[in-house]
Amino acid sequence: MATIPPGTDLSHIPLAPNPDGTPPNFASPENQAALVLAAGMPFATIIRKTARHIYDIPLSFIDESYVQRQFAINFIVGPTLWSSKAAILALYLRLFGRKVWLRYTAYAILVLTFLSYWANSPLAGAFCAPHHGDAWDLRVLQKCERLSVMGPIHGVVGLAADLLILVLPLPVIYSLHLPRPKKIGLFMVFLTGAFAVVASSVSMYYRVKIYTGADPFWDGPNILATVVLEGYITILVSCAPAISAFWVNTLTRTAFYCSLRSVLKLSWSSLRMASEDTSLAKGAEPVPQSEGLQKHQRIDHGYHELRDVA
């Protein structure tokens, strides 16, 4: 910033030159706005206009507001990731805590991920915020780049934690004395965490790219998108038992649910009768019915009544 003469229009100066020597494209550059929007609206308001190659970003975009929001992201992203993993580990401790090996493993993951993720907050305060009356400008952002070394560390820790979280409950579920359909259902719920492992793997790839000096403004949205996806999946899996209990014990007993179920059943019966009537009108053979079963009988009230004809 010191080499730029006062009064220079920063909207015409790129953050870095294009490697192929072509001039910057500030008007309609290639961008990742769709990915940013898919990642979530909070992140969209923060990085949407800079989700492009570094040589297509004018210096005027890096203002005080942008640097402050980058500080906020670096400050909260670590605790946010840890909280999502802590939620599912707390679920494991509640459901399978009697298994001593699982309990100790869950506590160990909680402690190690806490030390890794929460360390990012004080480091963000040290490197991503101005000190001694300095301004929130590009110099702060350049100093904040030192935190890029934490990217691969968080990537390794996150991937290892996600793998352990994925396989941790599987031996316990396998040993449960449950009917096979229920056991398969439990496996499917917890194996949903495989998507979090995929997201964590992609995130680690882009963290390494940024650390090795690749285009941080282009690769940054990829990291944020995978971080958001990983958090969503982890929280979803941890909430699955509570959602199931709410559905079975509360929602299915409401008058609205019972009314909706009755309407759907009546609609299905009407559709079946209409289909059978159409088949008979075309001369098709009626569907045979066994003795002791119920058959549909048309009455004059506008609906169908089931009567036993055994």
N, C-alpha and C positions, 0 to 999 in steps of 0.2 A: 504493500500500500504506500510506502514511503517513496517509491520510485515513480508514482503517478503524479503528474503536476496538478496543483490545485485548479479546480474549475473544469477538469476533464469530465466529459459525459461518459459515465460508467456503463451506460446502457449499450455502448458500441464496443466495449472491450470484453473479450471472452475470458473465462477463468483460466483457460490453457489453450495453446495453439492446437489446431487439428494436425494429427500425425501425418496425414497425406498432403498437407499444405493448402488445402482448400479453405476458403473463407468461412467464418461461422454462419450458421443458419439460425437467426433469432426469430424469424417470422413464423415458419412452419417446420420446426425440427422434428426428427424422429423422437418419439417419446414413449413413456410407459404409463400414460395416464389411466388406461383401462385397468392395468394391473394394480395401480395405486387405489383406484376406486373399489376394485374387488377386495382389496385387503382390509377395507373398513374406512368409514367416513372420518374418524379422528385423524388417521394418517393421511387421508386425502387432503385435508386442509393444511397439513404441515409440509408435505414434500411434493405436491402435485406439480407445481410449476417448475421444479428442479429435477423432475424424473426424466432427464434427458442426458445426452453425452456431455461431458465436462466442457468440451470445446464449443458447445451450442448454448452455454449458460452465460449471460452477461454478468458482469460484476455487480450491477445494480440490484440483482436478485438477492445478493448476500447482504441483507440489511440487518439492523438490530433485531427485528422481530424474528427473522429466520434463525439467527444464531441462538437466540434465547429458546426457541422451540427445539432446536437440535440438542441443546443442553438438557431440556426436559425429557426428551426421548432417551438420551443416554442415562439419565438419572433414574428413570422408572422402569426401563426395559428389563433390567436384571431382577428386581423384586417381583415384577409381573410374571416372568417365566418361572421363578421359584414357586410362586403362589399356586400356579396352575399344576405344577408337579406335586406340590404338597397336598393339594386337594385329593388327588387320586391315591397318594400314599396313605393319607388319613383314612380313606375308604378301605384300603387293604388292611390297615391296622384294626379297623372296626370289624371287618368281616372275618379276617383270618388271623387276628392277633394272637390266638392261642398257639399258633405254630411258632416256636421259639426262633427258628432260623429265619423265618419270614419277618418276624418282628425286628430282629437285629439288623437284617438287611435293609428294611424300610427306614429305620432310624439312621443307618449309615448313609443312605442316599440323601436323606433330608439334610444331614449335617454337611456333607460334601458339596451338594448343590447350593446350600446356603452360603458357604464360604466362597464359592465361585461367583454366584450371581450377585450377591449383595455387595461384593467388593467393588462392583462397577459404580455404585452410587457415590462413595467418597472419592473415587478416582475421577468421576465426572465433575465433582466440585473442584477438584484440584486442577484439572486440565481444560475443562470445557466452559469455565466461567472466568470473567475478567477479575483481576486483582489490583489493589492499590489505585482504584479510581480509573482503570483502563476502560475503554469503550467496548461494547459488544459489536465487534467488527470482524473482518476476515482474519486478523491476526489471532483472535481467539479460536476461530475455526481451524486454523493451521496448527495451533498448539493442541487442539482436541484430536488431531489425527494420530497423536501418540497412542491413543486408546485403541487403535486398530489392532495392536498386539493382543488385546483381550478377545478379539473376534474368534481366532482359531481355538483359544482356550475354552471359551464358552461353547464353541461348536463341538469339541471333543467331549466335554463334560455333558452337554445336552444329549448328544447321540448315545453315549454310554448309559446315561440315566434313562432315556427312552427305551433302549433295548432291555434294560433290567426291569423297568416297569411293565414292559410287554410280557416278559416270560415269567415274572415273579408269581402271579396267581395260578398259572397253568397247572403245575403239579398238584396244587391243593384242589382245584376244580376236578381234575382227573380222578382224585381219590374219593370224591364225594359220592355217597350212595343216593343217587338221584336217577329218575328215569332218563333214558338216553335222550329224548327230545329236549328235556330241560337242561341237561348237561351240554348238549350241542348249542343251545341258545346262550348259555353262559359263556361258552368258548367264543361264540361269535361276537358277543358284547365286548369282551376284553380284547379280542384280536383286532377290534377296530383301531386300537392303538398302533397297529402297523402303519396306518396312514401318518401318524405323528412321527414315526421313525423315518419314513420317506421324506417328510417335510424337514426334519432335522438334518438329514443327509444333504438335501439340497441347500439348506441354509449354511451348513459347514463349507460346502463348495464355494459359495459366494463370499463367505467370510475370508477364506484363504485368498481368493482373488483380490479382494480389497486390500488385504495385508501385504500382498506382493506388489502393490502399486498399480493395480488395474483401475479402471474408471469407477470411482466410488459413487458418483451421482447416478450412474446407470445401473450399477450392481446393488446399490443400497435398497431400492424398492423391492428387489427380489428377496433380500434378507427379511425386510419388514413383512412381506406377504407370507413367507414361510413361518416366521415367528408367530404371526397372528393365527395362521392355520393350525400350527402346532398347539397353541394355547386353546383354541376352540375345541380341537379333538380331545385333548386331555381333560378339559372341563366337562365335555359331553360324556365321556366314558365314566368319569367320577360321579356324574349325576344320574346315570342310567338306573341304578337300583331305586333311587328316590322317585324318579319319574314313573317307574313301573309300579311302585307302591302307591303313589298318588292315583295312578290310572285305575288300579284294581280296587283300592280301598275307599276312594273318594269319588272319582269321576263316574265310574260305572254305577254308582248308587244314586246319582242325581236324577231328578225328574226329567231334565232336558235330555240326558243320555238315554233314558228308557223310552222317551217319546221318539227320539231320533231313531232308535233301534227298531221300534214298532213300525215307523213309517217306512224304513228301508226294507223290512221284512214284507210289508204289505205291497210295496212297489215291486219287489222281486217276485212275489206270488202272482201279481197281476201280469207282469211280463211273461212268466211261464205259461199262464193261461192263454194270453194272447197268442203266444207262439204255438201252443197246442191247437187253438181254434184255427189259426192260419193253416196249419198242417192238415187238419181235417177238411177244411174247405177245399184244399187242393187234392183231396182224395188219398192222402197219405194214411198209412196204417197207424192207428192210435197206439200209444205207448202202453204195453201190458203192465198191469199192476198185480202184485201178489196179494193173496188173502191176508187179512190182518193189518194191511197198510191202509192209510187214509187216502181218500181221493177228493178232488175239488168238486164242489157242487154249486152251480150258479143259483143265486137267489135274487129276489127283486129289490134288494136294499142297496145295490150299487157296489157290493163287495163280495168276497168269496168266503164260504164257511167250510171248515174242515170237519167231516163227520166220519166216525168209525163205521165201517161196513162189514166188520168181521161177524 
